[in-house]
Amino acid sequence: MGRTTTTPALIYHDCYSDLQLPERHRYPIGKYRALYQRLLAAGVPASAFITQSIPANRQQLLSVHTAGYIDALCSGQIDPKAMRRIGFPWSEFLVKRSLQSCGGTINTVHAALTHGIAIHLSGGYHHAFADEGAGFCLFNDLAIAAREALRSVDKVLIFDCDVHQGDGTALLFEGEPRVITASLHGEKNFPARKQHSDWDIGLTTACDDASYLSSVDESLRYLLHLHQPDLVIYDAGVDIHQHDDLGLLNVSTAGVRARDELVLRHCVDANIPVAAVIGGGYQRDLQALTDVHLQLFAAAFTISQPALADAIDQQIANRAV
């Protein structure tokens, strides 16, 4: 598969935070640029970032979505009710940004197969189905990237730790043995109607660090041993955090860091490339939210470049003073 190192490749595009949303909109669109800037400020070199990723093309979208849905969404002819389910006002730039982010996750998969670890500073739009979107998700980048990966590998594990079940991903790969879907999510959280992943863990409200980390560890050990995937796509959503506005769990920042280190180390120890996306996170305090998302990057650098991990940790500590 061409994997050469565990030094992570980072994927980003300036357009991720450029979408104009109504005032007080629930989606924290500024977090992508804030995260990028904080990483640069911590000393992560600009050369670590792949910033010219190619937007997803129609053929790649068709590997997951119906032609009718793609055409209606891209042309702006989609039913307004369908856009309300998605949660964004339609705009040409919204579609452009979504295609770019989807392409970024595809890029992350390719980079993981070369570098061992790759992280996308976006992604995780797992509520998109074949013919409709929902929950801020237009195109299912995880599913499209998994389809793209199958051009190079035989089996992919999508390990989804966002607090909301990856319902779109689960249904899209129902009956597809080459893609294993796993979701560890809040049982009482969105979506109300859950789909059947290959592996579902419904976590109780106010689940704490110990219970959460035990579920993650046991699940991943079992899935890696049973399925022996050639690639792991990891949704590292931080809406599990105790201060997340939409999470309902009680996982601390240290718990998020421990989860990310656990997942990445399991994959590295098993010599399995891992492509991570940052997933959901909905604290209105953008800097606090960015601190939690930074745990994934610190965890990745802990494996290969501990000095950078320390620099990220120190920057977070300095901000808190």
C-alpha positions in Angstrom: 0.0 0.0 0.0 3.0 2.3 -0.1 2.9 3.3 3.6 6.3 4.8 4.6 5.9 6.8 7.9 3.6 7.7 10.7 4.3 11.4 10.4 0.7 12.7 9.7 -0.3 14.5 6.5 -2.8 17.3 7.1 -5.4 18.3 4.6 -7.0 21.8 4.6 -8.6 24.3 2.3 -9.3 28.0 2.9 -12.9 27.8 1.7 -14.0 25.6 4.7 -14.7 28.6 6.9 -15.8 31.0 4.1 -19.4 30.0 4.0 -21.7 32.9 5.1 -24.4 31.7 7.5 -27.2 33.6 9.2 -26.3 35.2 12.5 -26.4 32.8 15.4 -26.6 29.8 13.1 -26.0 26.6 15.0 -23.1 25.4 12.9 -19.6 26.7 14.0 -18.3 27.4 10.5 -15.3 29.3 11.8 -13.7 26.3 13.5 -11.8 25.1 10.5 -9.8 28.3 9.9 -9.3 28.7 13.7 -7.9 25.1 13.9 -5.6 25.7 11.0 -4.3 29.0 12.5 -3.8 27.4 15.9 -1.7 24.6 14.4 0.5 27.0 12.5 0.9 29.1 15.7 2.0 26.0 17.6 4.8 25.4 15.1 3.3 22.9 12.7 5.0 23.7 9.4 2.9 24.9 6.5 4.6 22.2 4.5 2.7 19.6 6.6 -0.5 20.7 5.0 -1.9 19.6 1.7 -4.0 22.7 0.7 -4.7 22.1 -2.9 -7.0 19.1 -2.7 -9.3 18.6 -5.7 -13.1 18.9 -5.2 -15.1 15.6 -5.5 -16.2 15.1 -9.1 -19.6 13.8 -10.4 -18.3 10.2 -10.9 -17.1 10.1 -7.3 -20.5 11.4 -6.0 -22.3 8.9 -8.1 -20.5 6.1 -6.3 -22.8 6.9 -3.3 -25.5 9.4 -4.3 -28.3 9.3 -6.9 -28.0 11.4 -10.0 -31.3 13.1 -9.2 -30.2 14.2 -5.8 -26.8 15.5 -7.1 -28.4 17.4 -9.9 -31.1 19.0 -7.7 -28.6 20.0 -5.0 -25.9 21.4 -7.4 -28.4 23.3 -9.5 -30.3 24.8 -6.6 -33.5 23.1 -7.7 -33.7 21.0 -4.5 -37.0 21.1 -2.5 -36.8 23.8 0.3 -38.0 21.2 2.7 -35.0 19.0 1.9 -32.7 22.0 2.5 -34.4 22.6 5.9 -33.6 18.9 6.8 -30.0 19.6 5.9 -30.0 22.8 8.0 -28.3 25.3 5.7 -29.7 27.9 3.3 -28.9 26.8 -0.2 -26.2 28.7 -2.0 -23.8 28.1 -4.9 -20.9 28.5 -2.5 -22.4 25.9 -0.1 -22.3 23.3 -2.8 -18.7 24.4 -3.8 -17.5 24.1 -0.2 -19.2 20.7 0.2 -17.5 19.4 -2.9 -14.2 20.7 -1.8 -14.6 19.2 1.7 -15.6 15.9 0.2 -12.6 16.0 -2.1 -10.5 16.7 1.0 -11.6 13.5 2.7 -10.8 11.6 -0.5 -7.3 13.2 -0.5 -7.0 12.2 3.2 -7.5 8.6 2.3 -4.9 8.7 -0.4 -2.5 10.4 2.0 -3.1 7.9 4.7 -2.1 5.1 2.4 1.2 6.8 1.8 1.9 8.4 5.2 0.2 6.0 7.6 -1.7 8.8 9.3 -3.6 11.6 7.6 -6.0 14.1 9.1 -8.6 16.3 7.4 -9.4 19.6 9.0 -13.0 19.1 7.9 -15.2 16.1 7.1 -17.5 13.6 8.8 -20.7 14.4 7.0 -22.2 11.0 7.9 -25.9 11.9 7.9 -26.2 12.2 4.1 -28.0 9.3 2.4 -28.1 8.3 -1.3 -30.9 10.7 -2.2 -31.1 13.2 0.7 -29.1 15.1 3.2 -29.7 15.9 6.9 -28.0 17.3 10.0 -25.6 19.7 8.2 -24.5 17.0 5.7 -25.0 17.4 1.9 -22.6 14.7 0.6 -21.4 11.7 2.6 -17.7 12.2 2.4 -16.9 9.2 4.5 -18.8 6.9 2.2 -17.4 8.5 -1.0 -13.8 8.3 0.3 -14.4 4.6 1.3 -15.6 3.8 -2.2 -12.5 5.6 -3.6 -10.3 3.6 -1.2 -11.7 0.3 -2.5 -10.0 1.1 -5.8 -6.7 0.4 -3.9 -7.6 -1.8 -1.0 -9.8 -4.8 -0.3 -11.5 -3.8 3.0 -12.2 -0.5 4.9 -13.4 0.1 8.4 -15.3 3.3 9.1 -14.9 3.9 12.8 -17.3 6.7 13.7 -16.9 8.2 17.2 -19.1 11.3 16.6 -21.8 11.5 19.2 -24.5 11.3 16.5 -25.0 7.9 14.8 -23.5 7.6 11.3 -26.9 6.7 10.0 -26.3 7.7 6.4 -23.1 5.7 6.2 -24.7 2.7 7.8 -27.5 2.5 5.2 -25.3 3.3 2.3 -23.1 0.2 3.0 -25.8 -2.2 4.1 -24.9 -5.5 2.6 -21.4 -4.3 1.4 -18.9 -6.7 3.0 -15.9 -4.7 1.9 -16.8 -1.7 4.1 -17.4 -2.3 7.8 -19.4 0.5 9.5 -19.0 1.1 13.2 -20.7 3.8 15.2 -20.2 4.7 18.9 -22.8 7.3 19.6 -25.2 8.8 22.2 -28.2 6.4 22.2 -30.7 9.3 23.0 -29.2 11.8 20.6 -29.9 12.7 17.0 -30.9 10.9 14.7 -34.1 9.7 16.4 -34.3 6.8 14.0 -31.1 4.9 14.0 -29.9 2.7 11.1 -28.1 -0.6 11.5 -24.3 -0.3 11.3 -22.2 -3.5 11.3 -21.3 -2.5 14.8 -23.4 -0.1 17.0 -22.7 1.0 20.5 -25.4 3.3 22.0 -23.9 5.2 24.9 -26.0 6.3 27.8 -26.5 10.0 28.6 -23.8 11.4 30.8 -21.4 8.6 29.9 -18.0 9.4 31.5 -14.4 9.0 30.5 -13.9 5.5 31.9 -17.0 4.0 30.4 -16.5 5.7 27.1 -12.9 4.8 26.6 -13.6 1.2 27.6 -16.2 1.0 24.8 -13.9 2.5 22.3 -11.0 0.2 23.2 -13.0 -3.0 23.3 -14.8 -2.1 20.0 -11.7 -1.3 18.0 -9.7 -4.2 19.3 -12.5 -6.6 18.3 -13.2 -5.0 14.9 -9.5 -4.9 13.9 -9.0 -8.5 14.9 -12.2 -9.8 13.3 -12.1 -7.9 10.0 -8.4 -7.0 9.5 -9.1 -4.0 7.4 -6.6 -2.5 5.0 -7.6 1.1 6.0 -9.4 2.8 8.9 -11.5 5.9 8.3 -11.8 7.5 11.7 -14.5 10.1 12.5 -13.0 11.9 15.5 -16.1 14.0 16.4 -15.6 16.0 19.6 -19.3 16.5 20.3 -18.8 13.8 22.9 -17.3 16.5 25.0 -18.9 17.4 28.4 -19.4 21.0 27.3 -20.7 20.4 23.8 -24.0 22.1 23.3 -25.4 19.1 21.4 -23.6 16.1 22.9 -25.3 15.0 26.2 -22.2 12.9 27.2 -19.7 13.7 30.0 -16.4 13.0 28.3 -13.6 15.4 29.4 -10.9 17.0 27.2 -8.4 14.5 28.6 -10.9 11.8 27.6 -11.0 13.0 24.1 -7.2 13.0 23.9 -7.1 9.5 25.3 -9.6 8.3 22.8 -7.7 9.8 19.9 -4.4 8.4 21.0 -6.0 5.0 21.6 -7.5 4.8 18.1 -4.4 6.0 16.3 -2.0 3.8 18.3 -4.2 0.7 17.7 -4.0 1.4 14.0 -0.3 2.1 14.0 0.5 -0.9 16.1 -1.5 -3.1 13.6 0.2 -1.4 10.7 -3.1 -0.2 9.3 -3.3 3.3 7.7 -5.8 5.6 9.3 -7.5 8.6 7.6 -9.1 10.8 10.3 -11.7 13.6 9.9 -12.4 16.1 12.7 -16.2 15.5 12.7 -18.7 17.3 14.8 -18.3 19.8 17.6 -20.8 22.4 18.6 -19.5 24.6 21.5 -20.4 28.2 20.7 -17.1 29.3 22.3 -14.9 28.9 19.2 -11.6 28.9 21.0 -12.8 26.3 23.6 -14.1 24.1 20.7 -10.8 24.5 18.9 -8.9 23.3 22.0 -10.9 20.1 22.0 -10.4 19.5 18.2 -6.7 20.1 18.7 -6.5 16.9 20.8 -6.6 14.8 17.7 -3.5 16.5 16.2 -1.6 16.4 19.5 -2.4 12.7 19.7 -1.1 12.2 16.1 2.1 14.1 16.7 2.7 12.3 20.0 3.3 9.2 18.0 5.8 10.7 15.5 6.9 14.2 16.6 6.4 14.6 20.4 7.9 18.1 20.4 5.0 19.3 18.2 2.5 17.6 20.5 4.1 19.4 23.4 3.9 22.7 21.6 0.2 22.2 20.9 -0.4 21.3 24.5 1.5 24.4 25.7 -0.4 26.7 23.4 -3.7 25.3 24.8 -2.4 25.8 28.4 -1.2 29.3 27.7 -4.6 30.3 26.2 -6.3 29.0 29.4 -4.2 31.3 31.7 
